[in-house]
Amino acid sequence: MLDDDGDMLNRIREALEARFDVEIAEQTTADKMGGHASLRVYWRLHLPADAPSLNHAPDADETTLIAMVLASPESAFESAEGPEAGEVPEELPFVDVQRYLASLELPVPMVEHVDLEAGVLLLEDLGDTTFEDAYDDIVSSRDVPSTPSPDTDDVRALYHRAIDLLVETQSAFVRSRRRDGADAREQCIGWRRAFDRKTLRWELDHYLAWGVEVRSGEELERYRDDIETHFESLVDELLELPQTVALRDYQSRNLMYHPDGARDSDWVLIDFQDALRGPVVYDLVALLRDSYIILEPELVSDLVDDYVESGRDAGLEWCDDREALHRAFHLQTVQRKLKDAGRFVYIDREKNNPDFLEYYGPSIQYVDTALQALPGWDALRDLLHRVDDSLEA
Protein backbone atom coordinates (compact mmCIF):
# COMPACT_ATOMS: atom_id res chain seq x y z
CA MET A 1 0.00 0.00 0.00
CA LEU A 2 1.39 3.37 -0.98
CA ASP A 3 -0.45 5.25 1.80
CA ASP A 4 1.37 3.25 4.49
CA ASP A 5 4.91 4.52 5.00
CA GLY A 6 5.70 1.72 7.43
CA ASP A 7 4.78 -0.92 4.88
CA MET A 8 6.88 0.78 2.20
CA LEU A 9 9.90 1.05 4.52
CA ASN A 10 9.64 -2.63 5.37
CA ARG A 11 9.59 -3.50 1.69
CA ILE A 12 12.60 -1.24 1.07
CA ARG A 13 14.49 -2.99 3.87
CA GLU A 14 13.75 -6.34 2.23
CA ALA A 15 15.25 -5.09 -1.02
CA LEU A 16 18.31 -3.68 0.75
CA GLU A 17 18.88 -6.93 2.60
CA ALA A 18 18.70 -8.81 -0.70
CA ARG A 19 21.13 -6.41 -2.39
CA PHE A 20 23.53 -5.88 0.56
CA ASP A 21 22.92 -7.40 4.01
CA VAL A 22 20.81 -7.02 7.15
CA GLU A 23 23.23 -4.62 8.84
CA ILE A 24 23.31 -2.17 5.94
CA ALA A 25 19.54 -2.38 5.60
CA GLU A 26 19.10 -1.49 9.27
CA GLN A 27 21.55 1.43 9.14
CA THR A 28 20.11 2.97 5.97
CA THR A 29 17.91 6.04 6.42
CA ALA A 30 15.16 7.01 3.98
CA ASP A 31 13.56 10.30 2.90
CA LYS A 32 10.20 10.17 1.16
CA MET A 33 10.32 12.15 -2.09
CA GLY A 34 6.86 11.84 -3.59
CA GLY A 35 4.72 9.71 -5.81
CA HIS A 36 3.21 9.33 -9.22
CA ALA A 37 -0.60 9.27 -9.19
CA SER A 38 -0.69 6.49 -6.55
CA LEU A 39 1.17 4.06 -8.83
CA ARG A 40 4.64 4.36 -7.33
CA VAL A 41 6.43 6.30 -4.62
CA TYR A 42 10.09 7.31 -4.55
CA TRP A 43 12.40 7.38 -1.53
CA ARG A 44 15.99 8.58 -1.27
CA LEU A 45 18.10 6.08 0.64
CA HIS A 46 21.23 7.15 2.55
CA LEU A 47 23.41 4.10 3.00
CA PRO A 48 25.98 3.85 5.83
CA ALA A 49 29.53 5.02 5.20
CA ASP A 50 30.87 1.48 5.09
CA ALA A 51 28.42 0.33 2.43
CA PRO A 52 30.03 -1.16 -0.69
CA SER A 53 30.64 1.24 -3.57
CA LEU A 54 27.90 1.23 -6.16
CA ASN A 55 28.58 0.26 -9.75
CA HIS A 56 27.50 3.67 -11.04
CA ALA A 57 29.05 5.89 -8.35
CA PRO A 58 32.23 4.33 -6.91
CA ASP A 59 33.78 7.68 -5.93
CA ALA A 60 30.70 9.44 -4.50
CA ASP A 61 31.08 11.29 -1.19
CA GLU A 62 27.85 9.71 0.05
CA THR A 63 26.28 6.45 -1.03
CA THR A 64 22.66 7.06 -1.98
CA LEU A 65 20.04 5.23 -3.98
CA ILE A 66 16.51 5.89 -5.10
CA ALA A 67 13.92 3.30 -4.15
CA MET A 68 10.97 3.04 -6.53
CA VAL A 69 8.18 1.42 -4.55
CA LEU A 70 5.30 -0.02 -6.57
CA ALA A 71 1.71 -0.05 -5.35
CA SER A 72 2.07 -3.82 -5.04
CA PRO A 73 4.51 -6.41 -6.36
CA GLU A 74 1.87 -7.44 -8.92
CA SER A 75 1.36 -3.87 -10.15
CA ALA A 76 4.99 -3.76 -11.26
CA PHE A 77 3.88 -5.73 -14.31
CA GLU A 78 0.79 -3.69 -15.10
CA SER A 79 0.55 -0.73 -17.44
CA ALA A 80 -0.24 2.55 -15.71
CA GLU A 81 -3.42 3.09 -17.69
CA GLY A 82 -5.28 2.24 -20.85
CA PRO A 83 -6.90 -0.87 -22.30
CA GLU A 84 -3.67 -2.83 -21.91
CA ALA A 85 -3.75 -2.35 -18.11
CA GLY A 86 -3.67 -5.69 -16.36
CA GLU A 87 -1.85 -7.51 -19.14
CA VAL A 88 1.19 -9.28 -17.76
CA PRO A 89 4.37 -8.96 -19.84
CA GLU A 90 7.20 -11.42 -19.45
CA GLU A 91 9.48 -8.87 -17.78
CA LEU A 92 9.09 -5.76 -15.67
CA PRO A 93 8.50 -3.01 -18.28
CA PHE A 94 10.79 -0.48 -16.56
CA VAL A 95 13.68 -2.94 -16.61
CA ASP A 96 12.90 -4.07 -20.17
CA VAL A 97 12.89 -0.53 -21.56
CA GLN A 98 15.84 0.64 -19.42
CA ARG A 99 18.01 -2.18 -20.75
CA TYR A 100 17.05 -1.36 -24.34
CA LEU A 101 17.75 2.36 -23.95
CA ALA A 102 21.05 1.65 -22.22
CA SER A 103 22.03 -0.70 -25.05
CA LEU A 104 21.55 2.22 -27.43
CA GLU A 105 23.83 4.34 -25.18
CA LEU A 106 20.97 6.66 -24.26
CA PRO A 107 21.04 8.37 -20.85
CA VAL A 108 19.02 6.39 -18.33
CA PRO A 109 19.50 5.69 -14.61
CA MET A 110 21.39 2.58 -13.64
CA VAL A 111 19.32 -0.20 -12.08
CA GLU A 112 21.12 -1.39 -8.96
CA HIS A 113 18.66 -4.08 -7.87
CA VAL A 114 15.20 -5.41 -8.71
CA ASP A 115 13.17 -7.10 -5.95
CA LEU A 116 9.95 -8.35 -7.49
CA GLU A 117 8.78 -10.00 -4.27
CA ALA A 118 8.96 -6.70 -2.41
CA GLY A 119 7.86 -4.63 -5.39
CA VAL A 120 10.90 -2.36 -5.05
CA LEU A 121 13.55 -1.19 -7.53
CA LEU A 122 16.80 0.34 -6.33
CA LEU A 123 17.98 2.93 -8.84
CA GLU A 124 20.83 5.36 -9.40
CA ASP A 125 20.31 8.65 -7.54
CA LEU A 126 20.32 11.44 -10.14
CA GLY A 127 19.90 14.31 -7.71
CA ASP A 128 17.01 16.75 -7.52
CA THR A 129 17.22 19.05 -10.55
CA THR A 130 14.52 18.43 -13.13
CA PHE A 131 14.04 20.22 -16.43
CA GLU A 132 11.16 22.07 -14.76
CA ASP A 133 13.56 23.27 -12.04
CA ALA A 134 16.01 24.54 -14.66
CA TYR A 135 13.20 26.42 -16.39
CA ASP A 136 12.06 27.94 -13.09
CA ASP A 137 15.62 29.08 -12.37
CA ILE A 138 15.65 30.98 -15.66
CA VAL A 139 12.31 32.60 -14.88
CA SER A 140 13.32 33.59 -11.35
CA SER A 141 16.55 35.18 -12.58
CA ARG A 142 14.68 37.74 -14.68
CA ASP A 143 14.81 41.36 -13.51
CA VAL A 144 11.14 41.92 -14.31
CA PRO A 145 8.10 39.88 -13.29
CA SER A 146 7.93 36.75 -15.40
CA THR A 147 5.30 36.08 -18.01
CA PRO A 148 3.85 32.56 -18.26
CA SER A 149 6.47 31.77 -20.87
CA PRO A 150 9.47 34.09 -21.11
CA ASP A 151 10.68 33.94 -24.69
CA THR A 152 14.35 34.33 -23.90
CA ASP A 153 17.45 32.92 -25.49
CA ASP A 154 18.07 30.92 -22.30
CA VAL A 155 14.64 29.27 -22.44
CA ARG A 156 15.01 28.38 -26.10
CA ALA A 157 18.52 27.05 -25.48
CA LEU A 158 17.20 24.92 -22.62
CA TYR A 159 14.48 23.44 -24.79
CA HIS A 160 16.89 22.95 -27.64
CA ARG A 161 18.95 20.61 -25.46
CA ALA A 162 15.84 18.55 -24.73
CA ILE A 163 14.94 18.54 -28.43
CA ASP A 164 18.45 17.41 -29.36
CA LEU A 165 18.16 14.54 -26.86
CA LEU A 166 14.79 13.58 -28.33
CA VAL A 167 16.25 13.57 -31.84
CA GLU A 168 19.19 11.52 -30.60
CA THR A 169 16.79 9.06 -28.99
CA GLN A 170 14.59 8.71 -32.06
CA SER A 171 17.64 8.37 -34.31
CA ALA A 172 18.85 5.52 -32.11
CA PHE A 173 15.45 3.82 -32.49
CA VAL A 174 15.65 4.17 -36.28
CA ARG A 175 19.16 2.70 -36.37
CA SER A 176 18.05 -0.16 -34.14
CA ARG A 177 15.04 -0.93 -36.34
CA ARG A 178 17.08 -0.76 -39.55
CA ARG A 179 19.81 -2.95 -38.07
CA ASP A 180 17.62 -5.58 -36.46
CA GLY A 181 14.45 -5.40 -38.53
CA ALA A 182 11.65 -7.47 -37.05
CA ASP A 183 13.98 -8.56 -34.25
CA ALA A 184 13.78 -5.06 -32.80
CA ARG A 185 10.37 -6.06 -31.46
CA GLU A 186 12.05 -8.69 -29.32
CA GLN A 187 14.50 -6.19 -27.84
CA CYS A 188 11.96 -3.99 -26.12
CA ILE A 189 8.33 -4.05 -25.08
CA GLY A 190 8.10 -0.53 -26.50
CA TRP A 191 8.18 -2.03 -30.00
CA ARG A 192 5.69 -4.80 -29.19
CA ARG A 193 2.82 -2.72 -27.84
CA ALA A 194 1.35 0.23 -29.71
CA PHE A 195 -0.95 3.22 -29.74
CA ASP A 196 -3.49 1.33 -31.81
CA ARG A 197 -7.05 2.47 -32.47
CA LYS A 198 -8.32 0.90 -29.26
CA THR A 199 -5.76 2.72 -27.10
CA LEU A 200 -6.16 6.09 -28.81
CA ARG A 201 -9.94 5.90 -28.53
CA TRP A 202 -9.77 4.78 -24.90
CA GLU A 203 -7.81 7.91 -24.06
CA LEU A 204 -10.25 10.18 -25.90
CA ASP A 205 -13.22 8.46 -24.29
CA HIS A 206 -11.47 8.87 -20.94
CA TYR A 207 -11.78 12.62 -21.45
CA LEU A 208 -15.48 12.40 -22.31
CA ALA A 209 -16.16 10.25 -19.26
CA TRP A 210 -14.18 12.21 -16.69
CA GLY A 211 -13.43 15.64 -18.16
CA VAL A 212 -17.01 16.17 -19.36
CA GLU A 213 -19.54 13.87 -17.71
CA VAL A 214 -18.05 13.37 -14.25
CA ARG A 215 -16.73 16.91 -14.03
CA SER A 216 -20.05 18.49 -15.10
CA GLY A 217 -22.27 15.93 -13.44
CA GLU A 218 -24.35 15.62 -16.60
CA GLU A 219 -24.71 12.86 -19.16
CA LEU A 220 -23.23 13.62 -22.57
CA GLU A 221 -26.00 12.66 -24.96
CA ARG A 222 -26.86 15.47 -27.35
CA TYR A 223 -23.36 15.90 -28.74
CA ARG A 224 -21.83 12.45 -28.18
CA ASP A 225 -22.29 11.01 -31.68
CA ASP A 226 -20.89 14.10 -33.39
CA ILE A 227 -17.88 14.27 -31.06
CA GLU A 228 -17.13 10.58 -31.50
CA THR A 229 -17.29 10.94 -35.28
CA HIS A 230 -14.60 13.62 -35.09
CA PHE A 231 -12.58 11.46 -32.67
CA GLU A 232 -12.62 8.64 -35.22
CA SER A 233 -11.29 11.01 -37.90
CA LEU A 234 -8.59 12.18 -35.51
CA VAL A 235 -7.52 8.62 -34.77
CA ASP A 236 -7.50 7.82 -38.50
CA GLU A 237 -4.98 10.61 -39.14
CA LEU A 238 -2.82 9.71 -36.15
CA LEU A 239 -2.58 6.09 -37.24
CA GLU A 240 -1.37 7.19 -40.67
CA LEU A 241 1.61 9.07 -39.21
CA PRO A 242 5.12 7.57 -39.18
CA GLN A 243 5.65 5.53 -36.01
CA THR A 244 8.49 5.02 -33.57
CA VAL A 245 8.87 4.15 -29.91
CA ALA A 246 7.26 6.88 -27.82
CA LEU A 247 8.55 7.17 -24.26
CA ARG A 248 5.12 8.67 -23.53
CA ASP A 249 6.10 11.08 -20.73
CA TYR A 250 8.99 13.02 -22.22
CA GLN A 251 8.28 16.18 -20.24
CA SER A 252 9.75 18.63 -17.77
CA ARG A 253 9.37 16.49 -14.65
CA ASN A 254 10.86 13.41 -16.27
CA LEU A 255 14.19 14.81 -17.42
CA MET A 256 16.85 14.99 -14.71
CA TYR A 257 19.97 17.14 -14.86
CA HIS A 258 22.93 14.98 -13.84
CA PRO A 259 26.29 16.03 -15.35
CA ASP A 260 28.49 13.25 -13.95
CA GLY A 261 30.78 12.97 -16.97
CA ALA A 262 29.92 9.32 -17.56
CA ARG A 263 27.24 10.13 -20.14
CA ASP A 264 27.29 12.18 -23.31
CA SER A 265 24.16 14.02 -22.17
CA ASP A 266 23.71 16.00 -18.95
CA TRP A 267 19.97 15.21 -19.15
CA VAL A 268 18.77 11.75 -18.16
CA LEU A 269 15.47 10.02 -19.03
CA ILE A 270 13.64 8.70 -15.97
CA ASP A 271 10.05 7.79 -16.92
CA PHE A 272 9.76 5.27 -19.73
CA GLN A 273 8.03 2.16 -18.38
CA ASP A 274 4.91 2.87 -20.46
CA ALA A 275 6.83 3.19 -23.75
CA LEU A 276 5.08 1.94 -26.87
CA ARG A 277 4.97 2.47 -30.62
CA GLY A 278 3.20 5.69 -31.52
CA PRO A 279 3.26 8.73 -33.79
CA VAL A 280 6.73 10.22 -34.14
CA VAL A 281 5.50 13.56 -32.75
CA TYR A 282 4.11 12.09 -29.53
CA ASP A 283 7.11 12.83 -27.31
CA LEU A 284 7.58 16.25 -28.92
CA VAL A 285 4.01 17.08 -27.90
CA ALA A 286 4.69 15.79 -24.39
CA LEU A 287 7.66 18.17 -24.15
CA LEU A 288 6.27 21.31 -25.75
CA ARG A 289 2.65 20.92 -24.59
CA ASP A 290 3.69 20.06 -21.06
CA SER A 291 0.91 20.73 -18.53
CA TYR A 292 3.42 22.07 -16.01
CA ILE A 293 5.13 24.71 -18.15
CA ILE A 294 2.97 26.93 -20.32
CA LEU A 295 4.71 28.07 -23.51
CA GLU A 296 3.35 30.72 -25.82
CA PRO A 297 2.19 29.44 -29.25
CA GLU A 298 4.85 31.45 -31.10
CA LEU A 299 7.64 29.91 -29.05
CA VAL A 300 6.16 26.43 -29.47
CA SER A 301 6.08 26.90 -33.25
CA ASP A 302 9.72 28.02 -33.23
CA LEU A 303 10.70 25.00 -31.15
CA VAL A 304 8.87 22.64 -33.51
CA ASP A 305 10.95 24.22 -36.29
CA ASP A 306 14.06 23.57 -34.20
CA TYR A 307 13.04 19.91 -33.99
CA VAL A 308 12.46 19.78 -37.75
CA GLU A 309 15.90 21.25 -38.42
CA SER A 310 17.67 18.97 -35.96
CA GLY A 311 15.74 15.98 -37.26
CA ARG A 312 16.68 16.73 -40.85
CA ASP A 313 20.35 16.99 -39.87
CA ALA A 314 20.06 13.61 -38.14
CA GLY A 315 18.35 11.98 -41.13
CA LEU A 316 14.86 11.55 -39.64
CA GLU A 317 12.77 11.22 -42.78
CA TRP A 318 9.57 12.55 -41.22
CA CYS A 319 11.28 15.91 -40.72
CA ASP A 320 11.59 16.48 -44.47
CA ASP A 321 8.08 17.98 -44.67
CA ARG A 322 7.84 20.90 -42.25
CA GLU A 323 4.14 21.62 -42.82
CA ALA A 324 3.16 17.97 -42.38
CA LEU A 325 5.16 17.80 -39.16
CA HIS A 326 3.42 20.88 -37.76
CA ARG A 327 0.02 19.44 -38.65
CA ALA A 328 0.91 16.15 -37.01
CA PHE A 329 2.04 18.06 -33.92
CA HIS A 330 -1.33 19.82 -33.62
CA LEU A 331 -3.30 16.60 -34.20
CA GLN A 332 -1.35 14.78 -31.53
CA THR A 333 -1.77 17.74 -29.18
CA VAL A 334 -5.55 17.40 -29.42
CA GLN A 335 -5.47 13.70 -28.58
CA ARG A 336 -2.81 13.83 -25.85
CA LYS A 337 -4.12 16.86 -23.98
CA LEU A 338 -7.72 15.67 -24.00
CA LYS A 339 -6.46 12.46 -22.41
CA ASP A 340 -4.44 14.42 -19.86
CA ALA A 341 -7.42 16.56 -18.92
CA GLY A 342 -9.61 13.54 -18.32
CA ARG A 343 -6.84 11.84 -16.38
CA PHE A 344 -6.47 14.77 -14.00
CA VAL A 345 -10.15 14.55 -13.04
CA TYR A 346 -9.92 10.76 -12.73
CA ILE A 347 -6.93 11.03 -10.37
CA ASP A 348 -8.86 13.52 -8.24
CA ARG A 349 -12.08 11.51 -8.03
CA GLU A 350 -10.71 7.97 -7.96
CA LYS A 351 -7.31 8.42 -6.30
CA ASN A 352 -8.32 11.25 -3.94
CA ASN A 353 -5.47 13.35 -5.30
CA PRO A 354 -6.51 16.84 -6.43
CA ASP A 355 -2.93 18.01 -7.09
CA PHE A 356 -3.31 17.80 -10.86
CA LEU A 357 -6.61 19.65 -11.20
CA GLU A 358 -4.85 22.99 -11.66
CA TYR A 359 -3.46 21.67 -14.94
CA TYR A 360 -6.88 20.85 -16.39
CA GLY A 361 -7.44 24.35 -17.78
CA PRO A 362 -4.03 24.67 -19.48
CA SER A 363 -4.43 21.22 -21.07
CA ILE A 364 -7.82 22.09 -22.56
CA GLN A 365 -6.50 25.44 -23.74
CA TYR A 366 -3.72 23.61 -25.59
CA VAL A 367 -6.42 21.60 -27.35
CA ASP A 368 -8.26 24.76 -28.33
CA THR A 369 -5.08 26.38 -29.66
CA ALA A 370 -4.23 23.27 -31.69
CA LEU A 371 -7.71 23.06 -33.21
CA GLN A 372 -7.51 26.72 -34.25
CA ALA A 373 -4.30 25.88 -36.13
CA LEU A 374 -5.88 22.91 -37.96
CA PRO A 375 -7.90 23.74 -41.07
CA GLY A 376 -11.14 21.78 -41.18
CA TRP A 377 -11.42 21.12 -37.45
CA ASP A 378 -13.66 24.04 -36.46
CA ALA A 379 -16.65 21.73 -35.88
CA LEU A 380 -14.87 19.73 -33.17
CA ARG A 381 -13.66 22.94 -31.56
CA ASP A 382 -17.24 24.26 -31.47
CA LEU A 383 -18.49 21.01 -29.92
CA LEU A 384 -15.85 21.07 -27.20
CA HIS A 385 -16.77 24.65 -26.37
CA ARG A 386 -20.36 23.49 -25.92
CA VAL A 387 -19.57 20.62 -23.55
CA ASP A 388 -16.55 21.92 -21.61
CA ASP A 389 -17.13 25.08 -19.60
CA SER A 390 -13.39 25.52 -18.97
CA LEU A 391 -12.91 26.69 -22.55
CA GLU A 392 -13.11 30.40 -23.21
CA ALA A 393 -16.32 31.61 -24.81
Summary of the structure (lengths in Angstrom):
residues: 393
radius of gyration: 21.4
end to end distance: 43.4
largest distance: 67.7
contacts: 1217
relative contact order: 0.11
helix: 54%
strand: 12%
